[in-house]
Amino acid sequence: MTNIGLEHYLVVSAALFSLGLLGAILRRNLLIVYMSLELMLNAANLALVSFSRFKDRMEDHISGQIMVFFIITVAAAEVAVGLALIVALYRKRASAHTEDLATLKL
């Protein structure tokens, strides 16, 4: 039976980040781009937690998890702002495509 090491977690994290990056670059729908950005943040969270899990010293175990807590806090604020922008765009143009985002000038 194979032990799951740090490399396995980092491969999964890199795959998730790559999928998120491809979704953010190739898609035109703002909701899909937004979900891709969240996927990239979660890939970074997975990498930070796995690094902190495989550290030898005890005080380093908690540092990666504290960073993840701050990233989740920033992601929650991003959800509020991002969804407000998407709703404002949809109300104004009845569309959620990225090219319509430039029309939100005051």
C-alpha positions in Angstrom: 0.0 0.0 0.0 1.4 3.4 -1.0 1.6 6.2 1.5 0.2 9.5 0.3 2.9 12.1 0.5 3.3 15.8 -0.1 3.9 15.3 -3.8 0.4 13.8 -4.2 -1.3 16.8 -2.6 0.8 19.2 -4.7 -0.1 17.4 -7.9 -3.8 17.6 -7.1 -3.3 21.3 -6.2 -1.5 22.0 -9.4 -4.2 20.2 -11.4 -7.0 22.2 -9.7 -5.1 25.5 -10.2 -4.5 24.6 -13.9 -8.2 23.9 -14.4 -9.1 27.1 -12.7 -6.7 29.1 -14.8 -8.0 27.5 -18.1 -11.5 28.3 -17.0 -10.7 31.9 -16.2 -8.9 32.5 -19.5 -11.1 30.6 -21.9 -14.6 31.2 -20.7 -16.7 34.3 -21.5 -19.4 33.9 -18.9 -18.7 35.8 -15.7 -20.1 33.2 -13.4 -17.8 30.5 -14.9 -14.8 32.9 -14.6 -15.8 33.6 -11.0 -16.0 29.9 -10.1 -12.7 29.3 -11.8 -11.1 32.0 -9.6 -12.5 30.4 -6.6 -11.1 27.0 -7.7 -7.7 28.6 -8.0 -7.9 30.0 -4.5 -8.9 26.6 -3.2 -5.9 25.0 -5.0 -3.7 27.5 -3.2 -5.4 26.6 0.1 -4.8 22.9 -0.5 -1.1 23.6 -1.2 -0.7 25.7 2.0 -2.4 23.1 4.2 -0.4 20.3 2.8 2.8 22.2 3.3 1.9 22.9 6.9 0.9 19.3 7.5 4.2 17.8 6.3 6.4 20.2 8.3 8.5 18.7 11.0 8.2 21.4 13.7 5.0 21.9 15.6 4.9 25.7 15.4 4.9 25.5 11.6 1.9 23.2 11.5 -0.4 26.1 12.4 1.1 28.8 10.2 -0.2 27.3 6.9 -3.6 26.8 8.4 -3.7 30.4 9.6 -2.8 31.6 6.1 -5.7 29.5 4.8 -8.0 31.1 7.3 -7.0 34.6 5.9 -7.5 33.4 2.3 -11.0 32.1 3.1 -11.8 35.5 4.7 -10.6 37.4 1.6 -12.5 34.9 -0.6 -15.7 35.6 1.4 -15.3 39.4 0.8 -14.5 38.6 -2.9 -17.8 36.7 -3.1 -19.8 39.7 -1.9 -18.1 42.1 -4.3 -18.0 39.8 -7.3 -21.6 38.7 -7.1 -22.7 42.3 -6.7 -20.8 43.2 -9.9 -22.3 40.3 -11.7 -25.9 41.2 -10.6 -25.3 44.9 -11.6 -24.1 43.8 -15.0 -27.0 41.4 -15.5 -29.6 44.1 -14.5 -28.1 46.6 -16.9 -27.4 44.4 -19.9 -29.4 41.2 -19.3 -26.2 39.3 -20.0 -23.3 37.9 -18.0 -20.6 38.0 -20.6 -17.1 39.4 -19.9 -17.2 41.8 -22.9 -20.3 43.5 -21.4 -18.3 44.4 -18.3 -16.8 47.5 -19.9 -20.3 49.0 -20.2 -20.6 49.5 -16.4 -19.3 53.1 -16.5 -21.0 55.7 -14.4 
